[in-house]
Amino acid sequence: MPRRIGHWVERPGKRPDDPPIAFPVARDIESVPGVPIRDGEVSFYSREYPLESIAIEQSASAEWAQGVREEFSPETAQLYERHQQEMAPVVDWLKSSGELEPAGEPTGDDVTEDIRHKARELGYGEVGFTRFDRRYVYQSKRVHVRGDLSHAICLALEQDFTKTQTVPSLEAEAAHGDAHRRQGEFARQLVEFIGSLGYRCQVWGPTWHSGPMIPLFVEAGLGQLGINGQLLSPHFGSRARLQVIVTNAHVTYDKPVDYGIHKFCDLCQVCSIRCPGRAITPDKVWFRGVEKNKLIFKRCRPVMTRYSGCGICMKVCPIQRYGMKPVMDHYVETGEVLGKGTSNLEGYTLPDKGYFRPGRLPAFDRQFFDMPLGRAEDLLVSDLENALEGGERDAERPWVEFRRRLEQNLARKSLPVDMGMDLGE
């Protein structure tokens, strides 16, 4: 049944020379610009329970994943190792980017559109500006964040479309890595350009992140949060790698937009229905001051580890597959979700289990999801206590094993998690 139009959204074309696009948002899926938020709660949790990187907060699972991956999918493990080596110089540059001196002198003019034009010219698909909200900075990164840079330039770089549709696969993960490499290259050029205008920068991403980036992108009007926990942007949905440059440049902030995603996802639910690990909850909850769908980490991580980063929630999203305009046009015309129930959208293959058409999901035994949670150092201490209480005949053996694992843990702290998902230090 056709839907009444609530409002229209207009966005720049996908490429600099493309004409703008406009699409309707049906009245029944209108909500608020950005995301429903309780600002006081966000501030409370930031102050009393600061966010922390998964590389630290879930470091036990990161170590576990490395071992399981090497056994279950050695090709993926090798790809990740090569990627870590290739990205090491980029990460070193990111860490030092805040110390770069501007080459030019500021004129005092607003340079928003100059920066946007340069970023789009380089290849970024979405560019937006907003306040750098420090409530979303990881506790461990607060010491690294410059205090004199208050503006955030939000940059989304599209990942290869064709390769992404093959997830989970080595080909799709290689496309993920290629996007990271391009981010590093483009960021250097953009920072050099902003420096020529007389302004400082500090770059966050890829791999070296100040905190979750999606809240900034939503505030900059570049998309809305999907129930899969990813940013859904107009041209490529969640098929993008995100990056933030903080600066003291004279810029004007963009505003959040209601793309209809907040309620559209509730009626779509394809990613939740098709998730192999049943890790995406279908109902929204209030969490740290934001209304959102929570992901169940302990059901997501084991699948990601064994199946090349998984990404099925990205693949089966109609916004990713078809773009926001075709999806919203179709919904207004028919009241239906474009592609839902079709193999074109929902079908996927797991290497050891075969093809899964709409309505079919893989089955895993209980042991599949056995995975340590929390920090690696806490797990080490717990295992040592259990060994000592167990009456080990060789009294030195638990301590020797503890030292070996501790040294291994300390060495891992400088390595990215998976394909550059995060980095603890």
C-alpha positions in Angstrom: 0.0 0.0 0.0 1.4 3.4 -0.9 2.6 5.7 1.9 2.0 9.4 2.4 5.1 11.5 2.1 6.3 13.2 5.3 9.2 15.2 3.9 11.9 15.2 1.2 15.7 14.8 1.6 18.2 16.2 -0.8 21.8 15.2 -0.9 24.8 15.8 -3.1 25.5 13.3 -5.8 27.7 10.3 -5.2 30.6 11.8 -7.1 31.6 15.5 -7.3 30.2 15.8 -10.9 27.0 13.9 -10.2 23.7 15.9 -9.8 22.1 16.0 -6.4 19.6 13.3 -5.4 16.3 13.8 -3.7 14.0 11.2 -2.2 10.9 11.1 0.0 10.6 9.9 3.6 7.2 8.4 4.3 5.3 10.0 7.1 5.0 6.7 9.1 8.8 6.3 9.3 9.5 9.9 10.3 11.2 10.3 13.7 13.8 12.8 14.7 16.9 14.3 12.9 19.8 12.1 13.8 19.0 9.7 16.6 16.7 9.9 19.7 19.1 10.9 22.5 18.9 11.9 26.2 21.8 14.3 26.4 22.1 14.3 30.2 22.4 10.5 30.2 25.2 10.6 27.6 27.1 13.1 29.8 26.5 11.0 32.9 27.8 7.8 31.4 30.8 9.6 29.8 31.7 11.0 33.1 31.1 8.0 35.4 31.5 5.0 33.0 33.8 6.2 30.2 33.8 4.4 26.9 36.7 2.1 26.2 38.2 0.5 23.0 37.2 -3.1 22.2 40.9 -3.8 21.8 41.2 -3.2 25.6 37.8 -3.9 27.0 37.5 -7.2 25.1 41.2 -8.0 24.7 40.7 -11.6 25.9 38.5 -12.3 22.9 41.0 -10.7 20.6 43.7 -13.1 21.7 41.3 -16.0 21.5 40.2 -15.0 18.0 43.8 -15.0 16.7 44.3 -18.6 17.7 40.9 -19.8 16.4 41.4 -17.9 13.1 44.8 -19.5 12.5 43.2 -22.9 12.9 39.9 -22.4 11.2 40.8 -19.9 8.4 44.6 -19.6 8.0 44.2 -17.6 4.8 42.3 -14.9 6.6 44.9 -14.9 9.4 47.6 -14.4 6.8 45.6 -11.6 5.1 45.3 -9.8 8.5 49.0 -10.2 9.2 49.9 -8.7 5.8 47.4 -5.9 6.4 48.9 -5.1 9.8 52.4 -4.8 8.3 51.2 -2.6 5.4 49.3 -0.3 7.7 52.0 0.1 10.4 53.5 3.2 8.7 50.0 4.7 8.3 49.2 4.2 12.0 52.5 5.7 13.0 51.7 8.8 10.9 48.2 9.0 12.4 49.7 9.0 15.9 51.9 11.9 15.0 49.5 13.9 12.8 48.5 16.2 15.7 52.1 17.5 15.9 52.3 18.6 12.3 52.8 22.4 11.9 50.5 24.2 9.4 52.4 25.5 6.3 50.2 28.5 5.7 48.6 31.4 7.5 44.9 31.5 8.2 42.9 34.3 6.6 39.9 34.1 8.9 37.6 33.1 6.1 35.2 30.2 6.5 36.9 27.2 4.7 34.1 24.7 5.1 33.3 24.3 1.4 37.0 24.5 0.4 37.7 21.5 2.6 34.5 19.7 1.5 35.4 20.2 -2.2 39.0 19.0 -1.7 37.8 15.9 0.3 35.3 15.0 -2.4 37.9 15.6 -5.1 40.2 13.1 -3.4 37.6 10.4 -3.4 35.6 10.6 -0.1 31.9 9.9 -0.8 30.4 11.7 2.2 31.9 14.8 4.0 30.3 16.6 6.9 31.2 18.9 9.8 30.2 18.9 13.4 31.5 19.6 16.9 34.1 17.1 18.2 32.0 15.6 21.0 34.6 14.5 23.6 32.0 12.4 25.5 32.6 9.7 22.8 36.4 9.5 23.3 37.8 6.3 24.7 39.2 6.6 28.2 42.6 5.3 27.0 42.7 7.8 24.2 41.9 10.9 26.2 45.6 11.6 26.9 46.2 11.5 23.1 43.4 13.8 22.0 44.5 17.4 21.5 42.5 19.9 23.6 42.7 22.8 21.2 41.0 21.1 18.2 37.2 21.3 18.6 35.8 20.7 15.1 35.3 17.3 13.5 35.5 16.7 9.7 33.6 13.4 9.1 34.8 11.5 6.1 33.2 8.3 4.7 35.1 6.3 2.0 33.1 3.8 -0.1 34.3 0.1 -0.1 34.2 -1.7 -3.4 30.6 -2.7 -4.2 31.1 -5.9 -6.1 33.6 -7.4 -3.7 31.5 -6.5 -0.7 28.5 -8.5 -2.0 30.7 -11.7 -1.6 30.8 -11.5 2.2 31.9 -13.4 4.1 35.0 -13.9 1.9 38.7 -13.1 1.6 37.8 -11.0 -1.4 35.5 -8.8 0.7 38.1 -8.5 3.5 40.7 -7.5 1.0 38.4 -4.7 -0.2 38.1 -3.7 3.4 41.9 -3.5 3.7 42.1 -1.6 0.4 39.7 1.1 1.7 42.0 1.5 4.8 45.0 2.0 2.6 43.1 4.7 0.5 42.0 6.4 3.7 45.6 6.7 4.8 46.7 8.1 1.4 43.7 10.6 1.2 44.1 11.8 4.8 47.7 12.8 4.2 46.7 14.9 1.2 43.7 16.5 3.0 45.8 17.3 6.1 48.4 18.9 3.9 45.7 21.0 2.2 44.2 22.1 5.5 47.7 22.9 6.7 48.2 25.1 3.7 45.2 27.1 4.8 46.9 27.7 8.1 45.2 25.2 10.4 46.1 22.2 12.6 44.7 18.7 12.3 44.7 15.4 14.1 43.5 12.3 12.2 41.6 9.4 13.7 41.2 6.3 11.6 41.8 3.9 10.1 42.7 1.5 12.9 43.8 4.2 15.4 40.4 5.6 16.6 39.6 8.2 19.3 36.3 6.5 20.0 33.1 5.5 18.2 32.7 7.7 15.1 29.0 7.1 14.2 27.6 9.6 16.7 29.7 12.3 15.0 28.6 11.3 11.5 25.0 11.3 12.5 25.4 14.8 14.0 27.1 15.9 10.7 24.0 14.8 8.7 25.7 12.0 6.9 23.3 9.2 7.8 21.6 7.5 10.7 22.3 4.5 12.9 20.9 1.2 11.6 19.9 -1.7 13.8 23.0 -3.5 12.6 25.0 -1.0 14.6 26.4 0.6 11.4 26.0 4.1 9.8 23.5 3.9 6.9 24.4 6.7 4.5 22.5 7.7 1.4 24.7 6.4 -1.4 26.3 3.3 0.0 24.6 2.5 3.3 27.1 0.8 5.6 29.5 -0.1 2.8 32.0 2.6 4.0 35.0 3.1 6.2 34.8 6.0 8.5 37.4 8.6 9.4 37.5 11.8 11.5 39.9 14.7 11.2 39.7 17.1 14.1 40.9 20.7 13.4 40.8 24.3 14.5 39.9 25.4 11.0 37.1 28.0 10.6 34.2 25.8 9.6 30.4 25.8 9.7 28.6 22.7 11.2 26.2 20.6 9.2 22.9 19.5 10.9 21.5 16.0 11.6 18.9 14.7 9.1 15.9 12.4 9.5 16.4 9.9 6.7 13.6 7.7 8.0 16.2 5.0 8.9 15.4 4.9 12.7 11.9 3.5 12.0 12.5 2.0 8.6 15.0 -0.5 10.2 12.3 -1.5 12.7 10.0 -2.7 9.9 12.8 -4.1 7.7 14.7 -6.3 10.2 16.5 -8.2 7.4 19.9 -8.0 9.1 18.5 -9.2 12.4 16.6 -12.1 10.6 19.6 -13.2 8.5 22.4 -12.9 11.1 24.1 -16.3 11.3 24.9 -15.8 15.0 21.5 -14.3 15.9 23.5 -11.4 17.4 21.3 -8.4 16.3 18.4 -7.8 18.7 15.2 -6.8 17.0 13.9 -4.4 19.6 15.4 -1.0 20.6 16.6 -0.2 24.1 17.9 2.9 25.7 21.7 2.5 26.2 24.1 5.2 27.5 21.5 7.8 26.6 20.8 6.7 23.0 17.8 4.7 21.7 19.3 1.9 19.6 19.4 -1.9 18.9 22.1 -3.6 20.9 24.4 -6.2 19.3 25.2 -9.3 21.4 29.0 -9.4 21.2 29.4 -13.0 22.4 27.2 -14.2 19.5 28.8 -11.9 16.9 32.5 -12.3 17.6 32.7 -16.1 17.1 31.1 -15.9 13.6 33.4 -13.0 12.6 36.4 -14.9 13.7 35.8 -18.0 11.7 34.2 -16.5 8.6 36.6 -13.7 7.4 35.1 -10.9 9.4 31.5 -12.0 8.4 29.8 -8.8 7.4 26.5 -10.5 6.5 24.6 -7.7 8.3 26.2 -5.3 5.8 25.6 -7.4 2.8 21.8 -8.0 3.4 21.0 -4.4 4.2 18.8 -3.0 1.4 20.3 0.5 1.9 23.8 -1.0 1.2 22.6 -3.1 -1.7 20.4 -0.7 -3.6 21.0 2.8 -2.1 18.7 4.9 0.0 16.8 6.6 -2.8 15.6 3.4 -4.5 14.7 1.9 -1.2 12.7 5.0 0.0 11.1 5.5 -3.4 9.9 1.9 -3.3 8.6 2.1 0.2 6.5 5.2 -0.5 5.1 3.6 -3.7 4.4 0.1 -2.2 4.8 0.2 1.6 7.3 -2.7 1.2 11.0 -3.1 1.8 12.9 -3.4 -1.5 14.4 -6.9 -1.9 13.1 -8.3 1.4 12.5 -12.1 1.0 14.6 -12.4 -2.2 17.8 -14.3 -2.7 19.2 -11.3 -4.4 19.3 -9.5 -1.1 19.2 -12.2 1.6 21.1 -15.1 0.2 24.7 -15.9 1.4 27.2 -18.7 1.6 29.3 -19.9 4.5 32.4 -21.9 3.2 31.9 -25.0 5.3 28.1 -25.0 5.4 26.9 -24.0 2.0 24.3 -21.6 0.6 21.5 -20.2 2.8 18.5 -18.9 0.9 15.9 -16.6 2.6 14.3 -18.5 5.5 17.3 -20.7 6.2 20.0 -20.1 8.7 23.1 -22.1 9.7 23.2 -24.1 12.9 26.1 -24.1 15.3 26.7 -26.2 18.4 27.0 -24.6 21.8 30.8 -24.9 21.9 31.0 -22.7 18.8 30.2 -19.7 21.0 32.6 -20.5 23.8 34.8 -17.5 24.0 36.5 -15.6 26.8 35.1 -12.2 27.6 36.6 -9.1 29.2 40.2 -8.0 29.5 43.1 -10.4 28.8 44.9 -9.5 32.0 41.8 -10.4 34.1 41.5 -13.7 32.4 45.3 -14.4 33.0 44.9 -13.8 36.7 41.7 -15.9 36.9 43.4 -18.8 35.1 46.5 -18.5 37.4 44.3 -18.6 40.5 42.4 -21.7 39.2 45.7 -23.5 38.4 47.1 -22.7 41.9 43.9 -23.8 43.6 43.9 -27.0 41.5 46.9 -28.4 43.3 49.3 -28.5 40.3 52.1 -31.0 41.2 54.7 -28.8 39.6 54.4 -25.6 41.6 56.4 -23.6 39.1 54.5 -24.6 36.1 51.4 -22.2 36.6 53.8 -19.3 37.1 55.8 -20.1 34.0 52.6 -20.4 31.9 51.4 -17.1 33.4 54.6 -15.3 32.5 54.5 -16.7 28.9 50.9 -15.6 28.4 51.5 -12.2 30.0 54.5 -11.5 27.7 52.3 -12.6 24.7 49.5 -10.3 25.9 51.8 -7.3 26.2 53.2 -7.9 22.7 49.7 -8.0 21.3 48.7 -4.6 22.7 50.5 -2.9 19.9 48.7 -5.0 17.2 45.4 -4.1 15.6 42.3 -6.2 16.3 41.4 -8.2 13.2 41.4 -6.2 9.9 42.2 -3.0 11.7 39.0 -2.8 13.7 40.8 -1.1 16.6 44.1 -0.6 18.3 44.5 -0.4 22.1 47.7 1.7 22.2 
